[in-house]
């Protein structure tokens, strides 16, 4: 039993290393290549379907925990670090494919909505940015102050639709 557990851990460590390498490669491609990986391609390259199935396993808890950690790592990288780096470099349109991949990992997660709003606002796509802020309100996010202080949302500040969404997010809103 101990030998089998060691073998499983060694296999998981090797898979984790390969996964981390592929995740960093995809992040670099999103930041620097002209032809970006699609959600379908990224899902395949990262083995997201397998990881999501393993994470739901009730019989192999060791693999389930390992898969869940890998999915969380990928989500944080693609929903936060990669898009933030692209926004800081003035490349908001390139942040959107990373967020699409993150959404495939955790569909409907408010963090993805927030970063999409930031990217769309910086790209001059106000209506799409406002749709993403509406996504936040629908998810129950009430961080109007944080949105109001978010420098990446500056292009939306004078839009009456933005102001109405913020009003609805504040305590005592409709």
C-alpha positions in Angstrom: 0.0 0.0 0.0 2.8 2.4 0.9 4.6 1.5 -2.4 1.4 2.2 -4.4 0.9 5.6 -2.6 4.5 6.6 -3.4 4.0 5.6 -7.0 0.8 7.7 -7.2 2.5 10.7 -5.6 5.4 10.4 -8.0 3.0 10.2 -11.0 1.0 13.2 -9.7 4.2 15.2 -9.2 5.3 14.6 -12.8 1.9 15.5 -14.1 1.8 18.6 -12.0 5.2 19.7 -13.3 4.1 19.1 -16.9 0.9 21.0 -16.2 2.7 23.9 -14.7 5.0 24.1 -17.7 2.1 24.0 -20.1 0.2 26.7 -18.1 3.1 29.0 -18.2 3.6 28.4 -21.9 -0.1 29.2 -22.6 0.2 32.4 -20.4 3.3 33.4 -22.4 1.5 32.7 -25.7 -1.4 34.9 -24.6 1.0 37.7 -23.8 3.4 37.5 -26.7 2.1 35.5 -29.7 0.1 36.8 -32.6 -1.9 33.6 -32.9 -3.5 32.9 -29.5 -4.6 29.5 -28.2 -8.4 29.0 -28.3 -10.4 27.9 -25.2 -10.7 24.4 -26.8 -7.0 24.2 -27.5 -6.1 25.3 -24.0 -8.6 22.9 -22.4 -6.9 20.1 -24.4 -3.4 21.2 -23.7 -4.0 21.6 -20.0 -6.2 18.4 -19.7 -8.9 20.4 -18.1 -11.6 17.9 -18.7 -9.6 15.1 -17.1 -8.7 17.4 -14.1 -12.3 18.4 -13.6 -13.4 14.8 -13.6 -10.6 13.8 -11.2 -11.5 16.8 -8.9 -15.0 15.4 -8.6 -13.9 11.9 -7.7 -15.2 10.6 -4.4 -13.1 7.4 -4.7 -9.6 8.7 -5.2 -9.4 11.6 -2.8 -5.6 12.0 -3.3 -6.0 12.6 -7.0 -9.1 14.7 -6.5 -7.2 17.0 -4.2 -4.3 17.2 -6.6 -6.5 17.9 -9.5 -8.4 20.6 -7.6 -5.1 22.3 -6.7 -4.0 22.3 -10.4 -7.4 23.8 -11.4 -7.1 26.5 -8.8 -3.6 27.3 -9.9 -4.7 27.6 -13.5 -7.7 29.7 -12.6 -5.7 32.2 -10.5 -3.1 32.4 -13.3 -5.6 32.9 -16.1 -8.2 35.0 -14.2 -5.8 37.3 -12.4 -2.0 37.3 -13.1 -2.0 37.0 -16.9 -4.8 39.5 -17.4 -3.4 41.9 -14.9 0.0 41.8 -16.6 -1.6 42.5 -20.0 -3.7 45.4 -18.6 -0.5 46.8 -17.1 1.2 46.6 -20.5 -1.8 48.3 -22.2 -3.0 45.2 -24.0 -6.5 44.7 -22.8 -7.7 42.8 -25.8 -5.1 40.1 -25.1 -6.5 39.6 -21.6 -9.8 38.4 -22.9 -8.7 35.0 -24.2 -7.1 34.2 -20.8 -10.3 35.1 -19.1 -12.3 32.9 -21.5 -10.0 30.0 -20.5 -10.5 30.9 -16.8 -14.2 30.9 -17.3 -14.0 27.3 -18.7 -12.4 26.3 -15.4 -14.9 28.1 -13.2 -17.9 29.2 -15.2 -19.6 32.4 -14.0 -17.0 33.2 -11.4 -17.3 36.9 -10.4 -13.5 37.4 -10.7 -13.7 36.7 -14.4 -16.6 39.2 -14.8 -14.5 41.8 -13.0 -11.4 41.4 -15.1 -13.5 41.2 -18.3 -15.1 44.5 -17.3 -11.6 46.0 -16.8 -10.3 44.7 -20.1 -13.4 45.8 -22.0 -13.3 49.3 -20.4 -9.6 49.7 -21.3 -10.3 48.5 -24.9 -13.0 51.2 -25.3 -15.8 48.6 -25.3 -18.1 50.2 -22.7 -21.3 48.2 -23.4 -19.4 44.9 -23.0 -17.7 46.2 -19.8 -21.1 47.2 -18.4 -22.5 43.7 -19.2 -19.7 42.3 -17.1 -20.4 44.7 -14.2 -24.0 43.5 -14.4 -22.7 40.0 -14.1 -21.1 41.0 -10.8 -24.4 42.4 -9.5 -26.2 39.3 -10.6 -23.6 37.2 -8.7 -24.3 39.2 -5.5 -21.1 41.2 -5.5 -21.5 44.4 -3.4 -18.1 45.9 -3.8 -19.2 49.1 -5.4 -16.4 51.1 -3.6 -13.8 48.8 -5.0 -15.2 49.1 -8.5 -15.4 52.9 -8.1 -11.7 53.0 -7.1 -10.6 50.6 -9.9 -8.4 52.7 -12.2 -9.0 50.3 -15.1 -12.7 51.2 -15.0 -12.0 54.9 -15.3 -13.4 55.1 -18.9 -16.8 54.1 -17.5 -17.0 56.7 -14.7 -19.3 59.2 -16.5 -21.6 56.6 -18.2 -25.0 56.8 -16.5 -25.4 53.0 -16.9 -22.2 52.5 -14.9 -23.5 54.8 -12.2 -26.8 53.0 -12.0 -25.1 49.6 -11.7 -23.0 51.0 -8.8 -26.1 52.4 -7.1 -27.7 48.9 -7.3 -24.6 47.3 -5.8 -24.5 49.6 -2.8 -26.3 48.6 0.4 -29.9 49.8 0.3 -29.9 49.7 -3.5 -32.9 48.1 -5.3 
